């Protein structure tokens, strides 16, 4: 049962940690690939688990909402991840010990101490992973959910960018597959969903943005989400309140592209709303609070850019450890000064004080203006905390402790159970990306990706129709693997990485790889239907199934829409 949330003089805070990485197992190691997963586990997921366990052990108040995407959950559940992560920790520990010896020989006690700290960090990670959590991070998060310390929400299966997918069957499959994975991993149905990139599309006569023009009436995402029994999702501020979008990723671009209206709607992002829908039930939405979010996301004055914090980009050698602080983000890397952990801790605590006062002020102003209890929704990428912003977990724990007793820090479901939406509204189309619309994922550099996605979507529906009567196990295996490759191709990560250029070659290679695998599977399928599958095709199929093994209970019939 959900806990009752009593009203307070000020209001509530809903922290949302969106935890996501694309499927990287078997697709490269470093600099792009499995290293992303191992780094995030050591620097983000384990520290977040530790801080939640400390709050639980101390019987402290405060619960958070965590989105763990199905594709990430699938990776964390594999034996390959566990073995690879332990090997990664061993390599990092060895690297830190080598650095320590180097700095000792050079007569550099400051960096010698820092290298020893890195060694202790990775030893602690190994101890927690093996002994505390028994190499089962999903189980650890599930226990915290069962104790109501967190609420875990679902997302689309592979983080597909839902507004631009070319068929409602594809959206349905992303949702249904994600929910099936969630139930297998966490033993219950999810209540809420994180729409990938907070991207929303209402219902209207829609046409694919690339390829032949053909418009047809499509339902809004709230209708497709509601059909799956999900009760709420999150949107960016400007979709509710109007005005210029914040642009979560705007610091990655030199040019601003604002597509949303600058006119306000008069609606507050500190209230919950319901969406008007033709579906059987209304779906609630919660909007990102702009004042608190910008303090973390802004590249100009966000907390992570403070000069005392650990510099992310300068490393000791190729793929080495970090020993410098931000100093001044305008300085070239070679001019960064050594990291001082005590100074960084002081700044994290000061920034926690500032954030807590900002939240309290926002809720006070909302109550004075409306007479209602408001909510501050603060959504962040989990990977920000510990990876991009090394001190982030300390800051988050300090914020939770400082807010205790002043406002209620609750999960999204608990808040909505006590404060049902008073208004039903309609939303415009948009996302939390730079410019507030779809430009980050659909632009001149990514149109070819969507052409490939649309071609594969149509081809897979044709395959389903042509193979429904086939009971041959090999045919069913190939159809299921085709579904996996389509889901992987649809991931929003690939156009995002192409646009941001950070891992453009890797993302383009992944798109081409999944397209090539999909096309060969279609050829192999025709041979299997005829009973002429060659030995090399059979062995290749096994290799593909082992490489892209996510969603072991995947049902191709998820691509069937309700009548």
PLY file of the C-alpha trace (Angstrom):
ply
format ascii 1.0
element vertex 563
property float x
property float y
property float z
element edge 562
property int vertex1
property int vertex2
end_header
0.00 0.00 0.00
1.08 3.58 -0.61
1.93 5.68 2.41
-0.33 8.58 3.23
1.50 11.86 2.83
0.19 14.44 5.31
0.13 18.05 4.17
2.89 20.32 5.44
3.07 24.11 5.75
5.23 24.27 2.65
4.96 21.28 0.36
6.80 18.38 -1.18
9.90 17.54 -3.18
10.05 14.72 -5.70
13.62 13.82 -6.60
13.79 11.74 -9.77
17.01 9.98 -10.74
16.86 8.78 -14.33
19.28 5.86 -14.63
20.13 4.84 -18.17
22.81 3.57 -20.50
22.38 1.91 -23.91
23.14 -1.75 -24.48
26.95 -1.87 -24.64
27.79 -5.45 -23.65
29.60 -7.08 -26.53
29.87 -3.79 -28.40
33.30 -2.36 -27.60
35.13 -1.61 -24.37
37.03 1.68 -24.36
36.73 4.59 -24.96
33.13 3.81 -25.91
31.26 0.71 -24.87
31.41 -1.42 -21.74
33.63 1.08 -19.93
30.60 3.39 -19.71
28.71 0.75 -17.74
31.57 -0.09 -15.39
32.40 3.56 -14.72
28.78 4.39 -13.95
28.44 1.40 -11.63
31.55 2.28 -9.61
31.06 6.04 -9.55
27.24 6.39 -9.53
25.14 3.31 -8.84
27.12 1.97 -5.88
27.49 5.42 -4.22
23.74 6.03 -4.63
22.98 2.65 -3.08
25.32 3.42 -0.18
23.67 6.76 0.59
20.19 5.23 0.42
21.29 2.45 2.75
22.68 5.03 5.18
19.38 6.88 5.21
17.55 3.61 5.74
19.87 2.51 8.54
19.42 5.85 10.27
15.63 5.76 9.86
15.87 9.13 8.16
12.89 10.56 6.32
12.93 11.07 2.59
12.19 8.85 -0.40
13.19 9.29 -4.01
11.91 8.13 -7.37
14.38 6.18 -9.48
13.97 5.38 -13.11
16.01 2.33 -14.11
15.60 1.78 -17.81
14.85 -1.78 -18.90
17.91 -1.95 -21.14
20.16 -1.00 -18.23
18.44 -3.46 -15.91
19.00 -6.20 -18.49
22.73 -5.42 -18.54
23.05 -5.34 -14.74
21.40 -8.78 -14.55
23.87 -10.54 -16.85
26.80 -12.72 -15.71
28.91 -10.90 -18.29
28.42 -7.60 -16.50
29.39 -9.06 -13.13
32.59 -10.61 -14.46
33.50 -7.54 -16.50
32.88 -5.16 -13.61
35.10 -7.13 -11.23
37.87 -7.15 -13.84
37.41 -3.40 -14.28
37.74 -2.78 -10.53
40.91 -4.87 -10.42
42.41 -2.87 -13.28
41.47 0.47 -11.69
42.95 -0.57 -8.34
46.15 -1.64 -10.06
46.25 1.66 -11.95
45.92 3.65 -8.73
48.71 1.67 -7.06
50.97 2.26 -10.05
50.21 5.99 -9.86
50.91 6.02 -6.13
54.33 4.47 -6.64
55.07 6.93 -9.45
54.11 9.95 -7.34
56.09 8.66 -4.36
59.19 8.30 -6.52
58.64 11.82 -7.84
58.39 13.27 -4.34
54.77 14.37 -4.81
53.01 13.55 -1.50
49.82 15.36 -2.52
49.14 13.22 -5.55
50.50 10.17 -3.76
47.73 10.63 -1.20
45.18 11.16 -3.96
46.23 7.92 -5.67
45.85 6.08 -2.37
42.34 7.55 -2.10
41.48 6.18 -5.54
42.79 2.77 -4.50
40.57 2.83 -1.42
37.63 3.98 -3.57
37.87 0.99 -5.88
38.56 -1.47 -3.06
35.43 -0.20 -1.33
33.45 -0.58 -4.55
34.58 -4.19 -4.86
33.76 -4.95 -1.24
30.29 -3.45 -1.54
29.57 -5.13 -4.86
30.67 -8.59 -3.72
29.95 -8.67 0.01
27.24 -6.09 0.68
25.16 -6.54 -2.46
26.17 -10.08 -3.48
26.80 -8.85 -7.05
23.06 -8.15 -7.38
22.44 -4.43 -7.78
18.89 -4.91 -9.04
18.10 -6.93 -5.93
19.52 -4.14 -3.77
17.32 -1.55 -5.46
14.31 -3.88 -5.21
14.82 -4.21 -1.43
14.88 -0.43 -1.09
11.65 -0.23 -3.07
10.04 -2.87 -0.85
11.02 -0.75 2.17
9.49 2.34 0.48
12.83 4.16 0.46
12.57 4.47 -3.32
10.01 4.01 -6.03
11.37 2.50 -9.23
9.67 3.63 -12.42
9.90 2.06 -15.84
10.91 3.49 -19.20
10.71 2.44 -22.82
12.54 -0.84 -23.41
15.65 0.56 -25.10
14.95 4.25 -24.46
13.41 4.71 -27.88
12.54 8.29 -28.77
8.80 7.67 -28.75
7.40 10.79 -30.50
9.39 10.06 -33.65
8.86 6.30 -33.90
7.02 5.66 -37.12
4.39 3.16 -35.97
2.16 2.90 -32.92
3.04 -0.81 -32.86
6.66 0.19 -32.18
5.67 2.44 -29.29
3.46 -0.30 -27.87
6.36 -2.77 -28.09
8.77 -0.36 -26.38
6.29 0.07 -23.52
5.11 -3.54 -23.20
8.64 -4.97 -23.41
9.88 -2.48 -20.84
7.08 -3.35 -18.43
7.67 -7.10 -18.85
11.36 -6.59 -18.07
10.48 -4.48 -15.03
8.16 -7.15 -13.66
10.81 -9.83 -14.11
13.50 -7.71 -12.44
11.49 -6.15 -9.60
8.57 -8.51 -9.04
5.73 -6.02 -9.46
4.09 -3.70 -11.98
5.40 -0.14 -12.29
3.13 2.80 -11.55
4.96 5.51 -13.44
7.17 5.88 -16.48
10.05 8.06 -17.55
9.37 8.98 -21.16
12.79 8.91 -22.82
14.21 12.44 -23.02
10.91 13.65 -21.43
9.73 13.65 -25.05
5.99 13.94 -25.58
3.71 14.02 -28.62
-0.04 14.69 -28.47
-2.48 13.03 -30.81
-2.88 14.59 -34.27
-2.54 13.88 -37.99
1.12 12.96 -38.02
3.50 12.34 -40.87
6.96 10.83 -40.76
9.52 13.64 -40.85
11.66 11.76 -43.39
10.64 9.65 -46.36
7.37 9.74 -48.31
4.78 12.14 -46.90
1.74 10.32 -45.55
-0.34 11.69 -42.70
-2.62 9.68 -40.43
-4.27 10.22 -37.06
-2.12 8.96 -34.22
-3.03 8.82 -30.54
-1.13 10.92 -28.03
1.52 9.19 -25.94
-0.67 9.55 -22.86
-3.22 7.23 -24.48
-0.62 4.56 -25.27
0.88 4.92 -21.78
-2.56 4.68 -20.17
-3.37 1.48 -22.07
-0.41 -0.13 -20.33
-1.82 0.74 -16.89
0.78 3.42 -16.15
-0.45 6.31 -14.05
1.94 9.20 -14.58
5.00 10.55 -16.35
7.25 13.61 -16.25
7.58 16.51 -18.68
9.80 19.53 -19.01
8.72 22.86 -17.58
7.89 24.63 -20.82
5.31 22.04 -21.88
3.18 23.05 -18.89
4.15 26.63 -18.11
5.13 27.83 -21.57
8.06 30.15 -22.08
11.53 29.37 -23.36
12.66 25.81 -22.58
15.48 25.29 -20.10
17.31 22.94 -22.46
18.89 20.18 -20.42
21.56 19.55 -23.04
21.91 23.10 -24.29
25.46 23.48 -22.95
26.62 20.90 -25.51
25.85 23.16 -28.45
27.17 26.47 -29.71
23.86 27.51 -31.22
20.54 27.91 -29.42
17.45 26.76 -31.27
14.26 27.71 -29.47
11.16 26.16 -30.95
8.73 26.56 -28.07
6.60 29.62 -27.48
7.88 32.24 -25.07
4.35 33.06 -23.95
3.45 31.72 -20.54
0.32 29.64 -19.97
-0.38 30.75 -16.41
0.02 27.17 -15.24
2.50 26.44 -12.47
5.08 23.65 -12.76
4.62 23.19 -9.01
1.15 21.64 -9.39
0.21 18.20 -10.71
-2.05 17.92 -13.76
-4.00 15.27 -15.62
-3.95 14.91 -19.38
-7.10 14.91 -21.46
-7.18 11.60 -23.29
-9.48 9.34 -25.25
-8.11 6.51 -23.18
-9.89 4.68 -20.38
-8.07 6.54 -17.63
-6.45 9.91 -17.28
-2.70 9.98 -16.86
-1.09 12.43 -14.43
1.93 14.53 -15.29
4.54 16.22 -13.13
6.66 19.03 -14.58
10.29 19.80 -13.87
10.81 22.74 -11.51
12.94 25.28 -13.38
14.57 27.16 -10.51
16.04 24.15 -8.76
16.93 22.23 -11.91
18.97 25.00 -13.46
21.21 25.06 -10.38
22.47 21.61 -11.33
22.09 21.53 -15.11
23.35 24.98 -16.10
26.82 25.05 -17.62
27.14 28.73 -16.70
26.38 28.68 -12.98
25.40 25.12 -12.08
27.00 23.56 -9.02
29.09 20.92 -10.87
31.16 23.65 -12.54
32.47 24.99 -9.23
36.24 25.36 -9.20
36.71 23.14 -6.13
35.18 20.04 -7.70
37.06 17.22 -9.40
37.86 17.98 -13.04
36.29 15.33 -15.26
38.27 15.84 -18.45
41.90 15.90 -17.30
43.32 12.46 -16.59
46.73 11.05 -15.73
47.69 9.26 -18.93
45.42 7.51 -21.38
42.23 6.40 -19.63
43.88 7.36 -16.35
42.64 8.63 -13.01
41.76 12.23 -12.16
43.90 14.34 -9.83
42.91 17.91 -10.65
40.04 20.20 -9.83
37.89 22.31 -12.14
39.75 25.43 -10.97
38.07 27.61 -13.60
36.12 26.01 -16.43
37.56 28.58 -18.86
41.13 27.42 -18.20
42.84 24.92 -20.51
43.27 21.49 -18.94
47.02 21.85 -18.53
46.49 24.79 -16.14
44.18 22.98 -13.73
45.44 22.79 -10.14
45.55 19.73 -7.85
42.32 18.50 -6.33
41.62 19.23 -2.67
38.95 16.79 -1.38
38.29 18.76 1.79
37.63 21.94 -0.15
35.32 19.98 -2.45
33.35 18.62 0.52
32.90 22.12 1.90
31.53 23.33 -1.43
29.18 20.36 -1.70
27.74 21.13 1.72
27.41 24.82 0.86
25.66 24.01 -2.39
23.32 21.67 -0.52
22.42 24.55 1.80
21.74 26.77 -1.19
19.61 24.17 -2.96
17.56 23.42 0.15
16.86 27.12 0.73
15.87 27.52 -2.93
13.42 24.63 -2.73
11.91 25.93 0.49
11.58 29.41 -1.01
9.87 28.04 -4.13
7.34 26.09 -2.10
6.69 29.02 0.21
6.06 31.35 -2.73
3.73 28.82 -4.34
1.69 28.42 -1.15
1.46 32.17 -0.65
0.38 32.72 -4.27
-2.12 29.87 -4.55
-3.00 28.75 -1.05
-2.14 25.21 -2.13
0.53 22.72 -1.19
2.99 22.59 -4.08
5.63 20.22 -5.31
9.16 20.75 -6.57
10.03 18.06 -9.10
13.80 17.74 -9.46
14.77 15.23 -12.17
18.40 14.46 -12.94
20.42 11.85 -14.79
21.78 9.44 -12.19
25.07 9.30 -14.07
25.60 12.96 -13.20
26.04 11.98 -9.55
29.52 10.57 -9.12
30.64 10.30 -12.74
30.31 13.75 -14.29
30.04 15.35 -10.85
32.16 13.28 -8.49
30.86 15.03 -5.38
27.23 14.69 -6.51
26.28 11.80 -4.17
27.58 13.73 -1.16
25.60 16.79 -2.27
22.41 14.75 -2.71
22.69 13.12 0.69
23.31 16.50 2.31
20.26 17.96 0.56
18.04 15.12 1.74
19.22 15.58 5.32
18.81 19.37 5.23
15.26 19.17 3.88
14.16 16.65 6.51
11.60 18.17 8.83
11.08 21.22 6.61
9.40 19.69 3.54
8.32 16.21 2.65
10.68 14.45 0.24
8.41 11.81 -1.27
8.07 9.52 -4.25
5.94 10.57 -7.19
3.27 7.95 -6.44
3.02 8.95 -2.79
2.64 12.60 -3.73
-0.05 11.90 -6.33
-1.93 9.62 -3.94
-2.28 12.52 -1.50
-2.59 15.34 -4.05
-4.61 14.31 -7.07
-4.51 16.65 -10.06
-7.08 19.45 -9.84
-6.92 20.38 -13.53
-7.05 18.48 -16.81
-4.95 20.08 -19.53
-3.55 19.51 -23.01
0.15 19.59 -23.72
2.10 20.75 -26.78
4.77 18.56 -28.34
8.30 18.75 -27.00
11.16 17.33 -24.96
13.72 18.40 -22.39
16.41 18.63 -25.07
18.06 21.80 -26.28
15.45 23.99 -27.94
12.62 22.11 -26.24
11.56 20.09 -29.28
13.09 17.20 -31.27
16.07 18.91 -32.89
18.71 17.08 -30.82
17.42 13.75 -32.16
16.21 14.82 -35.62
18.44 17.08 -37.70
20.41 16.98 -40.92
23.06 14.75 -39.33
20.58 12.17 -38.04
17.90 11.96 -40.74
19.54 8.86 -42.18
19.08 7.11 -38.83
15.34 7.72 -38.92
15.14 6.51 -42.50
16.73 3.25 -41.33
14.40 3.03 -38.32
11.27 3.53 -40.42
12.36 0.98 -43.01
13.04 -1.59 -40.27
9.75 -0.87 -38.48
7.75 -1.54 -41.65
9.78 -4.60 -42.54
9.27 -6.15 -39.10
5.50 -5.76 -39.28
5.63 -7.52 -42.67
7.69 -10.32 -41.07
5.16 -10.74 -38.26
2.29 -11.07 -40.71
4.21 -13.56 -42.86
5.36 -15.83 -40.01
2.40 -16.04 -37.63
1.53 -19.52 -38.86
5.11 -20.81 -38.65
5.75 -22.95 -35.56
9.31 -23.96 -36.45
11.54 -23.11 -33.43
14.31 -21.67 -35.60
11.87 -19.39 -37.38
10.55 -18.17 -34.02
14.11 -17.55 -32.78
14.93 -15.46 -35.83
11.74 -13.40 -35.54
12.48 -12.75 -31.88
16.05 -11.69 -32.65
14.75 -9.39 -35.37
12.59 -7.77 -32.68
15.64 -7.30 -30.43
17.67 -5.69 -33.20
14.78 -3.35 -34.03
14.49 -2.28 -30.39
18.25 -1.65 -30.23
18.15 0.34 -33.46
15.38 2.55 -32.03
17.43 3.71 -29.02
17.47 7.50 -28.62
21.15 7.29 -27.66
22.38 6.94 -31.25
21.02 10.20 -32.73
21.86 11.99 -29.48
25.50 10.90 -29.62
25.72 11.80 -33.29
24.38 15.31 -32.63
26.56 15.95 -29.58
29.60 14.51 -31.43
30.93 13.07 -28.16
30.83 9.50 -29.49
29.65 10.10 -33.04
31.70 7.34 -34.69
30.59 4.79 -32.12
26.91 5.73 -32.47
27.01 5.66 -36.26
28.75 2.30 -36.12
26.10 0.91 -33.80
23.28 2.04 -36.08
24.94 0.45 -39.10
25.69 -2.72 -37.14
22.08 -3.19 -36.02
20.78 -2.39 -39.49
23.18 -4.92 -41.01
22.22 -7.55 -38.44
18.53 -6.89 -39.02
18.89 -7.23 -42.79
20.89 -10.45 -42.57
18.36 -11.90 -40.14
15.64 -11.28 -42.72
17.67 -13.18 -45.31
18.37 -16.01 -42.88
14.67 -16.10 -42.01
13.71 -16.86 -45.60
16.16 -19.76 -45.67
14.86 -21.07 -42.34
11.27 -20.97 -43.62
12.38 -23.09 -46.57
14.33 -25.49 -44.35
17.65 -24.61 -46.02
19.50 -22.87 -43.18
23.25 -23.29 -43.75
25.61 -24.21 -40.87
27.39 -20.85 -41.02
24.03 -19.06 -40.78
23.08 -21.20 -37.79
26.34 -20.46 -35.97
26.05 -16.76 -36.81
22.53 -16.69 -35.35
23.81 -18.18 -32.10
26.56 -15.55 -31.93
24.07 -12.71 -32.45
21.73 -14.15 -29.82
24.63 -14.28 -27.35
25.81 -10.74 -28.14
22.38 -9.09 -28.05
20.72 -11.25 -25.42
18.51 -8.68 -23.69
14.85 -9.35 -22.96
14.98 -13.17 -22.79
11.17 -13.33 -22.61
10.63 -10.93 -25.52
7.28 -11.46 -27.21
7.05 -10.32 -30.85
3.29 -10.07 -30.40
3.97 -6.91 -28.38
3.95 -5.24 -31.79
0.20 -5.90 -31.95
-2.11 -3.00 -31.06
-5.32 -3.27 -29.11
-8.38 -3.23 -31.31
0 1
1 2
2 3
3 4
4 5
5 6
6 7
7 8
8 9
9 10
10 11
11 12
12 13
13 14
14 15
15 16
16 17
17 18
18 19
19 20
20 21
21 22
22 23
23 24
24 25
25 26
26 27
27 28
28 29
29 30
30 31
31 32
32 33
33 34
34 35
35 36
36 37
37 38
38 39
39 40
40 41
41 42
42 43
43 44
44 45
45 46
46 47
47 48
48 49
49 50
50 51
51 52
52 53
53 54
54 55
55 56
56 57
57 58
58 59
59 60
60 61
61 62
62 63
63 64
64 65
65 66
66 67
67 68
68 69
69 70
70 71
71 72
72 73
73 74
74 75
75 76
76 77
77 78
78 79
79 80
80 81
81 82
82 83
83 84
84 85
85 86
86 87
87 88
88 89
89 90
90 91
91 92
92 93
93 94
94 95
95 96
96 97
97 98
98 99
99 100
100 101
101 102
102 103
103 104
104 105
105 106
106 107
107 108
108 109
109 110
110 111
111 112
112 113
113 114
114 115
115 116
116 117
117 118
118 119
119 120
120 121
121 122
122 123
123 124
124 125
125 126
126 127
127 128
128 129
129 130
130 131
131 132
132 133
133 134
134 135
135 136
136 137
137 138
138 139
139 140
140 141
141 142
142 143
143 144
144 145
145 146
146 147
147 148
148 149
149 150
150 151
151 152
152 153
153 154
154 155
155 156
156 157
157 158
158 159
159 160
160 161
161 162
162 163
163 164
164 165
165 166
166 167
167 168
168 169
169 170
170 171
171 172
172 173
173 174
174 175
175 176
176 177
177 178
178 179
179 180
180 181
181 182
182 183
183 184
184 185
185 186
186 187
187 188
188 189
189 190
190 191
191 192
192 193
193 194
194 195
195 196
196 197
197 198
198 199
199 200
200 201
201 202
202 203
203 204
204 205
205 206
206 207
207 208
208 209
209 210
210 211
211 212
212 213
213 214
214 215
215 216
216 217
217 218
218 219
219 220
220 221
221 222
222 223
223 224
224 225
225 226
226 227
227 228
228 229
229 230
230 231
231 232
232 233
233 234
234 235
235 236
236 237
237 238
238 239
239 240
240 241
241 242
242 243
243 244
244 245
245 246
246 247
247 248
248 249
249 250
250 251
251 252
252 253
253 254
254 255
255 256
256 257
257 258
258 259
259 260
260 261
261 262
262 263
263 264
264 265
265 266
266 267
267 268
268 269
269 270
270 271
271 272
272 273
273 274
274 275
275 276
276 277
277 278
278 279
279 280
280 281
281 282
282 283
283 284
284 285
285 286
286 287
287 288
288 289
289 290
290 291
291 292
292 293
293 294
294 295
295 296
296 297
297 298
298 299
299 300
300 301
301 302
302 303
303 304
304 305
305 306
306 307
307 308
308 309
309 310
310 311
311 312
312 313
313 314
314 315
315 316
316 317
317 318
318 319
319 320
320 321
321 322
322 323
323 324
324 325
325 326
326 327
327 328
328 329
329 330
330 331
331 332
332 333
333 334
334 335
335 336
336 337
337 338
338 339
339 340
340 341
341 342
342 343
343 344
344 345
345 346
346 347
347 348
348 349
349 350
350 351
351 352
352 353
353 354
354 355
355 356
356 357
357 358
358 359
359 360
360 361
361 362
362 363
363 364
364 365
365 366
366 367
367 368
368 369
369 370
370 371
371 372
372 373
373 374
374 375
375 376
376 377
377 378
378 379
379 380
380 381
381 382
382 383
383 384
384 385
385 386
386 387
387 388
388 389
389 390
390 391
391 392
392 393
393 394
394 395
395 396
396 397
397 398
398 399
399 400
400 401
401 402
402 403
403 404
404 405
405 406
406 407
407 408
408 409
409 410
410 411
411 412
412 413
413 414
414 415
415 416
416 417
417 418
418 419
419 420
420 421
421 422
422 423
423 424
424 425
425 426
426 427
427 428
428 429
429 430
430 431
431 432
432 433
433 434
434 435
435 436
436 437
437 438
438 439
439 440
440 441
441 442
442 443
443 444
444 445
445 446
446 447
447 448
448 449
449 450
450 451
451 452
452 453
453 454
454 455
455 456
456 457
457 458
458 459
459 460
460 461
461 462
462 463
463 464
464 465
465 466
466 467
467 468
468 469
469 470
470 471
471 472
472 473
473 474
474 475
475 476
476 477
477 478
478 479
479 480
480 481
481 482
482 483
483 484
484 485
485 486
486 487
487 488
488 489
489 490
490 491
491 492
492 493
493 494
494 495
495 496
496 497
497 498
498 499
499 500
500 501
501 502
502 503
503 504
504 505
505 506
506 507
507 508
508 509
509 510
510 511
511 512
512 513
513 514
514 515
515 516
516 517
517 518
518 519
519 520
520 521
521 522
522 523
523 524
524 525
525 526
526 527
527 528
528 529
529 530
530 531
531 532
532 533
533 534
534 535
535 536
536 537
537 538
538 539
539 540
540 541
541 542
542 543
543 544
544 545
545 546
546 547
547 548
548 549
549 550
550 551
551 552
552 553
553 554
554 555
555 556
556 557
557 558
558 559
559 560
560 561
561 562
